[in-house]
Amino acid sequence: MIRIRHKRIQIPTMLKSTLAALFLAAASVLHATDISNDLNKAQTNAVGVGETVVVTTPVADSPWPSVRVYTRVNAPVDTMKEVFLDYKNSPSFLTNLISATVVNQPAPNIYDVRYVNKLPIVGSTTSTVRNWYSQDGDALVVNWNLLSSPLAEKSTGQLRVEPLGTGKSLMRYTNYVVPKSSLAVLAKNAALSEVKATVAALKKEAERRAAAQ
């Protein structure tokens, strides 16, 4: 399971009814969160009414930018954690994923996961990523770091999910990749689309599970 502009990141990614009321209520809650400190007023308002906000930041000497995706999720933080930890079933809701297998668990909150992803022409590619989970108050924080990949020199990221009223949460999905191939600049837009698709899929699955409870 695709930042510069550093804020306070501490270690270890649609409903419109009575628009004005929802707009103001959601925005007022957003201002109390750590994630919303990243956002300007227009971005805060957009997330508050259910839109997804994408922020890209160029990185010096890198063909790909750092990407942050912000969205509101109609599911609580615990459900988001359940979804992110469900490696076995993740191919059922992450369409470009063939399998995700925990190959090592060096600590109770740390998982080394081997991901096999679909890849056009080649068929598939395998990478191993270390995910570590922590709590920051009521927020879930998942950091990850690439251990091995034939396609990337480096990949780091973070998922932060904060409570946003009853049964809802606010998600920030951060990812930065340094590709190995000099031709990877041509795939920048595809990589950005993949990040947005991953956030949308995590959100959709969390909302599905929350609605079924």
C-alpha positions in Angstrom: 0.0 0.0 0.0 1.5 5.7 -3.8 5.9 16.1 1.3 8.2 18.3 1.1 6.2 21.3 2.5 6.9 19.8 5.9 4.4 20.6 8.7 4.2 18.9 12.1 4.4 15.2 11.1 5.0 13.0 14.0 6.7 9.5 13.6 5.9 6.0 14.8 -6.6 9.0 1.4 -19.3 13.6 -1.2 -22.2 14.3 0.4 -24.0 17.6 -0.3 -27.2 18.2 1.5 -28.2 21.6 2.8 -25.0 22.8 1.3 -24.5 26.0 3.4 -25.0 24.2 6.8 -22.8 21.3 5.9 -20.1 23.6 4.5 -19.9 25.6 7.7 -20.2 22.7 10.1 -17.5 20.6 8.3 -15.1 23.5 8.0 -15.4 24.4 11.7 -14.5 20.8 12.6 -11.6 20.7 10.1 -10.0 23.7 11.7 -9.5 21.8 14.9 -7.4 19.1 13.3 -3.7 18.7 12.6 -4.2 17.7 9.0 -6.2 20.9 8.2 -3.1 23.0 9.2 -1.7 21.9 5.8 -4.6 23.4 3.9 -5.6 26.9 2.9 -9.2 28.2 3.3 -10.3 27.1 -0.2 -8.8 23.6 0.2 -10.3 23.3 3.7 -13.7 24.2 2.4 -13.4 21.7 -0.5 -12.5 18.8 1.8 -15.3 19.9 4.1 -18.0 19.4 1.5 -16.5 16.0 0.4 -14.1 16.9 -2.4 -10.6 15.4 -2.7 -7.7 17.8 -2.7 -4.4 16.9 -4.3 -1.2 18.9 -3.5 2.0 18.2 -5.5 5.3 19.7 -4.5 8.3 19.6 -6.9 11.5 18.0 -5.4 14.9 19.2 -6.5 16.7 16.8 -8.9 13.8 14.4 -8.9 11.5 13.6 -11.9 8.5 13.0 -9.7 7.0 15.4 -7.1 5.9 14.6 -3.6 2.2 14.1 -3.5 -0.4 14.7 -0.7 -4.0 13.7 -1.1 -6.7 14.9 1.4 -10.2 13.6 1.7 -13.0 13.2 4.1 -14.1 9.6 4.8 -17.6 8.6 6.0 -16.1 6.0 8.3 -14.3 6.1 11.7 -10.6 5.9 12.2 -10.7 2.3 13.5 -12.3 1.2 10.2 -9.6 2.9 8.2 -7.0 1.1 10.2 -8.8 -2.2 9.7 -8.8 -1.6 5.9 -5.1 -0.7 5.7 -4.1 -3.7 7.8 -6.2 -6.1 5.7 -3.3 -7.2 3.5 -4.9 -10.5 2.6 -8.0 -9.0 1.1 -6.5 -5.8 -0.3 -6.5 -7.0 -3.9 -10.3 -7.1 -3.7 -10.5 -3.3 -3.4 -7.1 -2.2 -4.8 -7.5 -3.1 -8.5 -3.9 -2.9 -9.5 -2.7 -5.1 -6.7 -2.3 -8.9 -7.2 -1.2 -9.8 -3.7 0.0 -8.3 -0.4 1.8 -10.7 1.9 3.4 -10.0 5.4 6.9 -11.5 5.1 8.2 -10.3 8.4 7.0 -8.6 11.6 9.9 -7.2 13.5 7.7 -5.6 16.1 3.9 -5.7 16.9 3.3 -2.5 15.1 5.7 -3.0 12.2 5.0 -5.1 9.1 7.3 -5.9 6.1 4.9 -6.5 3.2 5.6 -7.9 -0.2 3.4 -6.3 -2.8 2.9 -7.8 -6.3 1.3 -5.2 -8.6 0.0 -5.4 -12.1 2.2 -3.7 -14.6 1.4 -3.1 -18.3 3.4 -5.2 -20.8 5.7 -6.7 -18.2 2.7 -8.3 -16.3 3.7 -7.7 -12.7 6.3 -6.2 -10.4 7.2 -7.1 -6.8 8.3 -4.7 -4.1 8.8 -5.0 -0.3 7.7 -2.1 1.9 8.0 -1.6 5.7 4.8 -0.2 7.3 4.8 0.9 10.9 1.7 1.9 12.8 1.3 4.4 15.7 -1.2 6.6 17.4 -1.0 10.3 17.8 -3.7 11.1 20.2 -6.9 10.0 18.5 -5.2 9.9 15.1 -3.9 6.8 13.2 -0.5 7.2 11.7 1.1 4.7 9.2 4.5 5.5 7.9 6.1 3.4 5.1 9.5 3.0 3.6 10.6 1.0 0.5 12.9 -1.9 1.3 13.3 -3.3 -2.3 11.9 -2.7 -5.8 13.2 -3.2 -9.3 11.5 0.1 -10.3 12.3 2.6 -7.5 15.4 3.8 -5.7 13.3 5.2 -2.9 9.7 5.4 -1.8 8.4 6.9 1.5 5.0 8.0 2.7 2.5 8.4 5.4 -1.2 7.8 6.0 -2.7 10.0 8.7 -6.3 9.6 9.7 -8.0 11.9 12.3 -11.5 11.7 13.7 -13.9 14.2 12.2 -17.2 14.1 14.1 -19.2 11.0 14.8 -18.4 8.2 12.4 -16.3 10.2 10.1 -12.6 10.9 9.6 -10.1 13.0 7.7 -7.4 11.3 5.7 -4.1 12.6 4.4 -2.1 10.3 2.2 1.5 11.3 1.4 3.8 9.6 -1.0 7.1 10.3 -2.6 8.9 8.0 -5.1 12.3 8.3 -6.7 12.2 6.0 -9.8 15.2 4.1 -11.1 14.6 4.7 -14.8 15.4 8.0 -16.4 12.3 7.3 -18.6 10.1 7.4 -15.5 9.5 11.1 -16.0 7.2 10.0 -18.9 5.1 8.0 -16.4 4.7 10.9 -13.9 1.0 11.5 -14.7 0.2 7.8 -14.5 1.9 7.6 -11.1 -0.1 10.5 -9.8 -3.3 8.9 -11.1 -2.3 5.7 -9.2 -1.9 7.6 -5.9 -5.4 9.2 -6.3 -6.9 5.8 -7.3 -5.4 4.2 -4.2 -6.8 6.9 -1.9 -10.2 6.6 -3.5 -10.2 2.8 -3.2 -9.2 2.9 0.5 -12.0 5.5 1.2 -14.6 3.5 -0.7 -13.7 0.2 1.1 -13.8 1.9 4.5 -17.1 3.5 3.8 -18.5 0.2 2.6 -17.4 -1.6 5.8 -18.7 1.3 8.0 -22.1 1.2 6.3 -22.4 -2.6 6.8 -21.8 -2.4 10.5 
